Amino acid sequence: MNRQILRLAIPNIISNLSVPLLSSVDTALVGRLDGVYYLGALAIGGMIFNFLYWGFGFLRMGTTGLTATAYGGKNDAEVGVVLSRAVLTAILGSALLLVSQYLLFSGAMLIVSTSDEVREMAALYFYIRIWDAPAVLALFAIQGWFLGMQNARFPMYITIFINLLNIGLNIFFIYGLGMTVDGVAYGTVIAQYLGLIFALWLFFRYYGRGYIHLGRKALLAIEGLKRFFSVSRDIFIRTMSLIFTYSFFTIQSAALGDEYLAINTILMQLWYIMAYGVDGFAYAAESITGKYTGRGDRAGLLQAVKLLIAWGLGLGVAFSGIYFLLDEHLIRLFTDNPELIALGLTFFAWTIAAPLINSFCFMLDGIFIGATVTGPMRDSMLISTFLVFIPAYYLTVDLLGNHALWLAMTAYMLARGATLLWFLPRKVLAQVG
């Protein structure tokens, strides 16, 4: 079982770590430009796209779980229908984003309190980057399908290809052409479309047209649609709550001033690096638990759950140890501003503690997604966001200032792990055997 987990997890870890590598390089590039407002603009722009694209995260997560259960049950027809439904949903969703782009940015700016310079640069970034929406959403569906088919190598190839290309383009646009956040945006758009072309080539080369189902009867089958949209709805609500939390964090950071926004953005990069590393095992959990759920194999599912949680916790301990040993050195990777470095060290204890807490709930997320038990995930996130995170912040902000944001984030992650653990035997394990 450990070999099976590692076969899926290692490619996912490699590909996942390239995502925060890209984000970290962007932060480091922009963090060295004259004016902290460039870094603030990147943070605001990133927040908006997190809200928009993570909202469509069900295209990746739901597709993985539904494909894996169909694959485990040896239902090849349903495997193909899931992919077709997901891609069509991606096309419709991206069209909606493009049509409403001006409304989306204007609405975001109504709730963000920031300087005029940050607002201007964020607009420049947003109106370029929004044009990668069709490629991004289609890639969500295709990569989720690959993972559901127990193929972690292809998503790794695609992600590494996109992110290395993106890094190279960003460096060229900023240092070669003298651009700022617009260079980061153009680099991202170009890389995403080339990545989509690569993903389609892999699909047709190694799977062929046999898995494409465009027949109206298959796509509109009532039971299949109900399950697809039920899973998608729960993951969408769960993801919206997640995005709300991170967006609230960014908005309140901006309200404290450009310096706090900049350093919280840097420290959050270290959260993301850890999250993407542990998510390699969480993605493996989606594939494996989906397969055993589809087979109705309770013993295999129980063994997988235990081992996956153990792997996740082990990674969390390792990341906390690295952050403890390298504290200031890690901050210096993102900025050479002495004031920002000193400010970052003031809040770095929260970053050290985060992997120990966060890794547990990330693994449970993967287990629930793979088993397509999405209702409890939705409920867990709503509880953690609105009954823990928000009260924790407002009850402590007057006393603790920026520490209140990090305290609220930590309490939020603890609540996610605790509620998912409570649901685990009652919802995931109980449905098999």
C-alpha positions, 0 to 999 in steps of 0.5 A, a space after each residue: 500500500 505504501 508503494 501505491 501511495 508513493 507512486 501517486 504522491 511523489 509526482 504530485 509533490 513534485 508538480 505541486 511544489 512547482 506551483 508555489 515555486 512560481 508564486 515565490 519567484 513572482 513575489 521575489 521578482 516583484 518584491 525587488 521592484 521600486 515601490 511596495 505597491 507592486 507587491 501589494 498589487 500582485 497580492 490583490 490580483 492573486 486574491 481575485 484570481 484565487 476567488 475566481 479560479 478556486 471557485 471552479 476547483 470542483 472541476 479538478 476535485 470533483 472530476 478526480 473523485 467521480 473518475 476514480 470511483 468509476 475507474 474502481 468500479 470498472 465503468 469505462 463509459 462513465 469515466 468518459 462521460 465525467 471528462 466530457 461533462 467537466 470540460 463542457 462545464 469549464 468552457 461555459 464557466 470561462 465564457 461567463 468569467 470573460 463576459 463579466 470581467 469588468 463587473 468582477 474587478 469593480 466589485 472586488 475593488 469595492 471591498 478592498 481598502 488599499 492605496 491608489 498605486 496598488 489599485 492601478 497596478 492590480 487593474 493592469 494585472 487583472 485585465 491581462 490575466 483574465 484571458 487565461 480563464 479558458 485554459 485554466 478551467 479546461 486544465 482543471 478538468 483534464 488534470 483531475 481526470 488524469 488523477 482519477 485514472 490513477 495517473 499522477 505523471 501526466 499532471 506532473 508533466 503538465 504542471 512543471 511545463 507550465 510553471 517553468 515556462 511561466 517563470 522564464 517568461 516572467 523573468 524575460 518580461 520583467 528584466 528583459 523588457 522592463 515590465 512590472 506586474 503586466 509582465 507577470 500577467 502576460 507570462 501566465 496567460 501564454 504559459 497556460 495556453 501552451 500547457 493546455 495544448 500539451 495536456 491535449 496532446 498527452 490525452 490524445 496520444 495515450 488515451 485516444 478519442 475513446 474516452 470522449 462522450 459527446 452524446 446528449 443521452 449520456 451527458 444528460 443522464 439524470 442520475 449522473 448529472 445529479 451526482 456530478 452537480 451534487 458533488 460540484 455544489 458541495 465542493 463549490 460551497 466549501 471552496 467559496 468558504 475557503 476563498 472567503 477566509 483567504 480573501 478576508 485575510 488579504 483584505 484585512 492585511 491591506 487595511 493595516 497598510 502596504 507593509 503589513 500586506 507585503 509581509 503577510 503575502 510573503 509569509 503566506 507563500 510559505 504556507 502555500 509551499 507547505 500546502 502544495 507539498 502535503 497536497 501531493 499526498 492529498 491528491 494521492 488520497 483522492 485517487 486511492 480512496 476513490 478507487 477503493 470506494 468504487 470497488 467497495 473494499 472497506 479493508 483497503 480503504 481503511 488501510 489507505 486512510 491510516 497510512 495517508 494520514 501518517 504520511 501527511 503528519 510526517 511531512 508536516 513535522 518536516 516542514 515545521 522543522 525546516 521553517 524553524 531552522 531557516 526563518 530569516 533566510 526564508 524571508 530574505 528569499 522574497 525581499 531584501 527590504 530590512 524593515 520587511 524582514 524585521 516585521 516578518 520575524 515578528 510573526 514567523 512563529 505562526 509560520 513554524 506552527 502551521 505545517 503541524 496543524 495544517 497537514 492533518 486537514 489537508 490529508 482528510 480533504 483528499 480522503 473525503 474528495 476521493 470518496 465523493 463524500 462532499 457534504 461533510 467537507 462543505 459543513 466542516 468549512 462553513 463551521 470553521 469559517 463562520 463559527 471559528 475564523 471570523 469570531 477569533 479575529 474580531 475578538 482579538 484584533 483590538 488587542 493583537 493587531 496583525 497577530 489576530 489574523 494569524 491566530 484566526 487562521 491557525 484556529 480555522 485550520 484546527 477546526 477544519 481538522 477536528 470536524 473532518 476527523 469527527 465526520 470520517 468514520 460516520 460518513 466515509 468509512 460507513 459507506 463501504 462494506 
